């Protein structure tokens, strides 16, 4: 899964942390997670999800709607499970897969991290499919990270160009995902609980992959299938907090609040960051480390968090590994290219000493750049010194990707088809690992 594994794994400590990441990605294989959570008996026309059964009438249809970075892999497994009994489906993902897709499922490639007209057109098709359902039908939904951007359906004079503008401002100012998605919910009729309002009382069964710290389903992909507790007033508070002057009050729409729409909706969490940290700990144990899972709710400004983890690393004995899961933010003041994981790793690098290592990665393989993340250790520090790279200067310019890429220390996976937020591992090697 790590394309440049051999280039990076030049000692036992590096090999261990990189293998733990690869193992985690394999463990979180989307197709596998779908297969263990959902089954179908073609003879009895019964769908089993977890410990619940759903029966199809003779005239009932199985339809599929899928959105986010796990969608393509997920619907391949749905096709294996249901076969020709799937009557129609709309899938919106980021990968280039249109030419080899599975009829009757229709694939739409969306754009990320900012919405475009492509996303709007794809979302219209998704809503059109939901509106075509009948009460006897069952809709299987796949919801995963990236869905908020993909589910663009603005109303009135508001456009995706407008949304891009305020998103850039929120990202630059370091707003967290709860704040961002609170506003997003009130700018699209495909987020914030709108899906069940379109299904004509058909049953809607959703398998959800969480990329949100705390696993609040109403914020994963901006909660398209979940009763939303936020209001326009909440969105306005965030807009005023971050001085989003171009975002007019009349652009905001209230999300559906009537519980009647959600009686036929079932939401099931199938993957989250906790699964990822457990898998990483399991592999690190096998590789000779004593793993300690510190948290699955890591938040904060990336540079500050990186420095804090570097200091925590100094307090643990040799042969230990600290594991963190969550999602930090970046306060953007420079013009460089980077992501929150690379920013975290770069901020830690100044404090790293012999035998210490910090790896920070995005499980989706895209840390706002072509890389998933980076490694910070003495090897990295030496390469930077040899190339006259200033840690301070690159941090000031938020240019972490350029820094690590110039010295070959980015971790490159490509899009993984998985998204359960970020992982950070900090290790202190035994003498025989170096």
C-alpha positions in Angstrom: 0.0 0.0 0.0 2.9 2.4 0.7 4.4 3.0 -2.7 7.8 4.2 -1.5 8.1 1.7 1.4 11.5 0.4 0.4 13.0 3.9 0.1 11.8 4.9 3.6 12.2 1.6 5.6 16.0 1.9 6.0 16.2 0.8 9.6 14.1 -1.4 11.9 12.3 1.4 13.6 11.1 2.9 10.4 10.2 -0.5 9.0 8.0 -1.1 12.1 6.0 2.1 11.9 5.5 1.9 8.2 4.4 -1.8 8.4 2.0 -0.8 11.1 0.4 1.8 8.8 0.2 -0.7 5.9 -1.3 -3.3 8.2 -3.9 -0.8 9.4 -4.9 0.1 5.9 -5.3 -3.6 5.1 -7.3 -4.3 8.3 -9.7 -1.4 7.4 -10.3 -2.8 3.9 -13.6 -1.3 2.9 -14.9 -4.4 1.1 -14.2 -6.6 4.1 -15.9 -4.2 6.5 -19.0 -4.2 4.2 -19.1 -8.0 4.0 -18.9 -8.5 7.8 -21.7 -6.0 8.5 -24.1 -6.9 5.7 -25.4 -10.1 4.1 -28.3 -11.0 1.8 -30.4 -14.2 1.3 -31.5 -14.1 -2.3 -34.1 -16.9 -1.8 -35.9 -15.2 1.2 -35.1 -11.7 0.0 -33.8 -10.8 3.5 -31.1 -8.3 4.1 -29.2 -8.7 7.4 -27.4 -5.7 8.8 -25.7 -6.3 12.1 -28.3 -8.0 14.3 -31.3 -6.7 12.3 -33.2 -8.2 9.4 -35.0 -6.3 6.6 -37.4 -8.2 4.3 -38.1 -7.2 0.8 -41.6 -7.7 -0.7 -41.8 -9.4 -4.1 -42.1 -6.0 -5.8 -39.6 -4.2 -3.6 -36.3 -3.0 -5.2 -32.8 -2.7 -3.9 -31.3 0.7 -4.7 -27.8 2.1 -3.8 -26.6 5.6 -3.0 -23.0 6.0 -2.0 -20.9 9.1 -1.3 -17.4 9.7 -0.1 -13.9 8.3 -0.3 -14.9 4.7 0.6 -17.8 4.6 -2.0 -16.1 2.9 -5.0 -14.7 0.0 -3.0 -17.9 -0.3 -0.9 -20.2 -0.6 -3.9 -18.0 -3.3 -5.5 -18.7 -5.4 -2.4 -22.4 -4.5 -2.5 -22.4 -5.8 -6.1 -20.8 -9.1 -4.9 -23.5 -9.4 -2.2 -26.6 -8.4 -4.1 -25.7 -9.0 -7.8 -28.4 -8.3 -10.3 -30.9 -7.6 -7.5 -29.5 -4.1 -7.4 -31.9 -2.2 -9.7 -30.3 1.2 -9.7 -27.7 3.3 -7.9 -25.7 6.5 -7.8 -22.1 6.6 -6.6 -20.1 9.8 -6.0 -16.4 9.4 -5.3 -13.1 11.0 -6.2 -11.4 8.2 -8.2 -11.2 7.9 -12.0 -13.4 4.9 -12.4 -16.2 5.8 -14.8 -15.0 3.5 -17.7 -14.9 0.2 -15.7 -18.0 0.7 -13.5 -20.7 -1.7 -12.6 -24.1 -1.3 -14.4 -26.8 -0.5 -13.3 -24.8 1.6 -10.8 -23.9 5.0 -12.2 -20.6 6.5 -11.2 -19.9 10.3 -10.9 -16.4 11.6 -10.2 -16.6 14.6 -7.9 -14.0 17.2 -6.8 -12.4 17.8 -3.4 -11.6 19.6 -1.2 -13.8 22.3 -2.7 -17.2 21.7 -4.4 -17.7 22.3 -8.1 -20.5 22.1 -10.6 -19.5 18.4 -11.2 -20.5 17.8 -7.6 -23.8 19.6 -8.0 -24.8 17.6 -11.1 -23.9 14.3 -9.4 -25.9 15.2 -6.3 -28.9 16.1 -8.4 -28.8 12.5 -9.8 -28.5 11.1 -6.3 -31.6 13.1 -5.1 -33.5 12.1 -8.2 -32.9 8.5 -7.4 -34.0 8.9 -3.8 -37.2 10.6 -5.0 -37.9 7.7 -7.4 -38.3 5.2 -4.5 -41.5 3.5 -3.4 -42.4 2.5 0.2 -41.6 -1.2 -0.5 -38.1 -0.5 -1.6 -34.9 -0.6 0.4 -32.1 1.9 -0.2 -28.5 0.9 0.9 -26.5 4.1 1.6 -22.7 4.3 1.9 -21.5 7.4 3.7 -17.9 8.3 4.2 -15.4 11.1 4.5 -15.4 13.7 1.8 -19.1 13.5 1.4 -19.7 17.0 2.6 -17.9 18.5 -0.3 -19.4 16.0 -2.8 -23.0 16.6 -1.6 -23.2 20.1 -3.1 -26.8 21.3 -3.7 -27.0 25.0 -3.1 -30.2 26.9 -3.3 -31.2 30.4 -4.5 -28.4 32.6 -5.7 -25.7 30.8 -3.6 -23.2 28.9 -5.8 -20.4 26.4 -5.3 -17.9 29.2 -6.0 -19.4 31.1 -3.1 -19.0 28.0 -0.9 -15.4 27.6 -2.0 -14.6 31.1 -0.9 -15.9 30.8 2.6 -14.4 27.3 2.9 -11.0 28.7 2.1 -11.5 31.3 4.8 -12.5 28.8 7.4 -9.6 26.4 6.6 -7.1 29.3 6.7 -8.4 30.4 10.1 -8.2 26.9 11.6 -11.9 26.2 12.1 -12.6 22.7 13.2 -14.8 20.1 11.3 -17.8 20.6 13.6 -17.9 24.3 12.9 -17.3 23.8 9.2 -19.9 21.1 8.8 -22.5 23.0 10.9 -22.4 25.8 8.3 -22.3 23.3 5.4 -25.5 21.6 6.6 -27.4 24.8 6.1 -26.1 25.4 2.6 -27.2 22.2 0.8 -30.4 20.2 0.5 -28.4 17.0 0.4 -26.7 17.3 3.8 -28.1 17.7 7.3 -30.8 15.0 7.2 -32.3 15.7 3.8 -32.0 12.2 2.3 -34.8 10.6 4.3 -37.2 13.4 3.2 -36.9 12.3 -0.4 -37.4 8.5 0.0 -41.3 8.3 0.1 -41.1 6.1 3.2 -38.8 3.5 1.6 -36.4 2.0 4.2 -33.0 3.6 4.1 -30.1 1.6 5.6 -26.8 3.4 5.8 -23.3 2.0 6.4 -21.2 4.8 7.8 -17.4 5.2 7.8 -16.4 7.8 10.4 -13.7 10.4 9.7 -14.9 12.7 12.5 -13.4 12.8 16.0 -16.0 11.4 18.4 -18.0 9.6 15.7 -21.0 12.0 15.8 -23.0 10.6 12.9 -24.6 14.0 12.3 -21.3 15.5 11.3 -19.9 12.7 9.1 -20.3 14.0 5.6 -22.5 16.6 7.2 -25.0 14.0 8.3 -27.2 13.5 5.2 -29.3 10.7 6.9 -29.3 12.0 10.5 -31.8 14.3 12.3 -29.8 17.5 12.6 -29.8 19.3 16.0 -28.0 22.4 14.7 -29.9 25.4 13.5 -29.5 28.4 11.2 -28.8 30.4 14.3 -25.8 28.1 15.1 -24.5 28.5 11.6 -24.8 32.3 11.9 -22.7 32.3 15.1 -19.9 30.5 13.3 -20.2 32.9 10.3 -19.9 35.9 12.6 -17.0 34.3 14.6 -14.9 33.9 11.5 -16.1 37.2 9.8 -17.5 35.4 6.7 -18.9 38.6 5.4 -19.8 37.3 2.0 -22.0 34.6 3.4 -25.4 36.2 3.5 -28.1 35.1 6.0 -30.6 34.4 3.2 -28.3 31.7 1.7 -28.9 29.6 4.8 -31.6 27.0 4.9 -33.0 25.2 8.0 -32.5 21.4 8.1 -35.4 19.0 8.4 -36.5 18.7 12.1 -39.6 16.5 11.9 -38.8 13.1 13.3 -41.4 11.4 11.0 -38.8 11.5 8.2 -36.3 9.3 10.1 -38.6 6.4 11.3 -37.6 4.3 8.3 -33.8 5.2 8.5 -31.2 3.0 10.1 -27.6 4.3 10.5 -24.8 1.8 11.3 -21.2 2.8 12.1 -18.9 0.2 10.4 -15.5 1.9 10.8 -13.8 4.6 12.9 -10.5 5.8 14.2 -10.6 3.5 17.2 -10.4 0.4 14.9 -7.4 2.0 13.2 -5.5 2.7 16.4 -6.2 -0.9 17.7 -4.9 -2.4 14.4 -1.8 -0.2 14.6 -1.1 -1.2 18.2 -1.5 -4.9 17.3 1.1 -4.7 14.5 3.5 -2.6 16.6 3.4 -5.2 19.4 4.3 -7.9 16.8 7.2 -5.6 15.6 8.7 -5.4 19.1 7.2 -2.2 20.6 5.1 -1.8 23.6 2.1 0.2 22.2 0.1 2.8 24.2 -3.0 4.2 22.6 -3.1 7.8 23.9 -6.3 9.0 22.3 -8.8 8.8 19.5 -9.8 12.4 19.9 -6.6 14.2 19.0 -7.4 17.8 18.0 -5.7 21.2 18.2 -3.3 23.3 16.0 -1.0 20.9 14.1 2.3 22.6 15.0 1.4 22.8 18.7 0.4 19.2 18.7 3.5 18.1 17.0 5.7 19.8 19.6 3.6 18.4 22.4 4.0 14.8 21.1 7.7 15.3 20.7 7.9 16.2 24.4 5.7 13.3 25.5 8.0 11.0 23.5 11.0 11.9 25.7 9.2 10.7 28.8 8.7 7.1 27.7 11.1 4.1 27.9 13.0 2.7 24.9 10.8 0.2 23.0 7.6 2.1 23.5 5.2 3.5 21.0 2.6 6.2 21.5 -0.5 6.1 19.2 -2.8 9.0 18.6 -5.9 9.2 16.4 -8.0 12.3 15.4 -7.7 15.4 13.3 -5.7 18.5 13.9 -6.1 21.9 12.2 -3.7 24.3 10.5 -3.7 28.1 10.9 -2.5 29.2 7.5 -0.4 32.2 7.4 2.0 31.3 4.5 1.7 30.5 0.8 3.2 27.0 0.8 1.9 23.6 0.2 1.2 21.1 3.0 -1.3 19.2 5.1 -2.0 18.9 8.8 -0.1 15.7 9.2 3.1 16.9 7.5 2.8 20.2 9.4 2.6 18.2 12.7 5.6 16.1 11.7 7.7 19.1 10.6 6.9 20.9 13.9 8.1 17.9 15.9 11.3 17.5 13.9 13.3 20.2 15.7 12.9 18.3 19.0 13.6 14.8 17.7 16.7 13.0 19.0 18.5 9.8 18.2 16.1 6.8 18.4 13.0 8.9 18.4 10.5 8.9 15.5 7.1 10.5 14.7 5.0 9.5 11.8 1.8 11.4 11.0 -0.5 10.2 8.2 -4.0 10.6 6.7 -5.8 7.3 6.4 -7.3 8.4 3.1 -3.8 8.8 1.6 -4.3 12.5 0.9 -2.9 15.0 3.4 -4.1 17.9 1.3 -1.2 17.0 -1.1 -0.2 13.9 -3.1 1.2 12.3 0.0 -0.4 10.7 3.0 2.0 12.2 5.5 5.6 12.1 6.6 8.3 10.7 8.9 10.3 12.9 11.3 13.4 11.3 12.8 17.2 12.0 12.9 17.5 10.7 9.4 15.0 13.3 8.2 16.8 16.0 10.2 20.2 15.0 8.7 18.8 15.1 5.1 17.3 18.5 5.8 20.6 19.9 7.1 22.5 18.5 4.1 20.0 20.3 1.8 20.1 23.5 3.8 16.4 23.4 4.6 15.2 25.5 7.5 12.5 23.9 9.6 11.5 27.3 10.9 11.2 28.9 7.5 9.1 26.1 6.0 6.8 26.1 9.0 6.3 29.9 8.7 5.3 29.4 5.1 3.1 26.3 5.8 5.2 24.5 3.3 5.6 21.1 4.9 5.0 19.1 1.8 7.7 20.9 -0.1 10.1 20.3 2.8 9.6 16.6 3.1 9.2 16.0 -0.7 12.6 17.7 -1.4 14.3 15.1 0.9 12.2 12.1 0.0 10.5 11.7 3.3 6.8 11.9 2.4 4.7 8.7 2.7 3.0 8.0 -0.6 0.0 5.6 -0.8 -2.3 7.2 -3.4 -6.0 7.3 -2.5 -6.6 4.3 -0.2 -10.4 4.0 -0.4 -10.4 4.3 3.4 -11.1 7.4 5.6 -11.1 7.2 9.4 -9.3 10.5 10.1 -5.5 10.7 10.9 -3.0 8.6 12.8 0.2 9.6 14.6 2.7 7.2 16.0 5.6 8.2 18.1 8.3 5.6 18.9 11.4 5.4 20.9 13.6 2.6 19.5 15.6 -0.1 21.3 19.3 0.0 20.5 19.1 -3.0 18.1 16.4 -1.2 15.9 18.7 1.5 14.7 
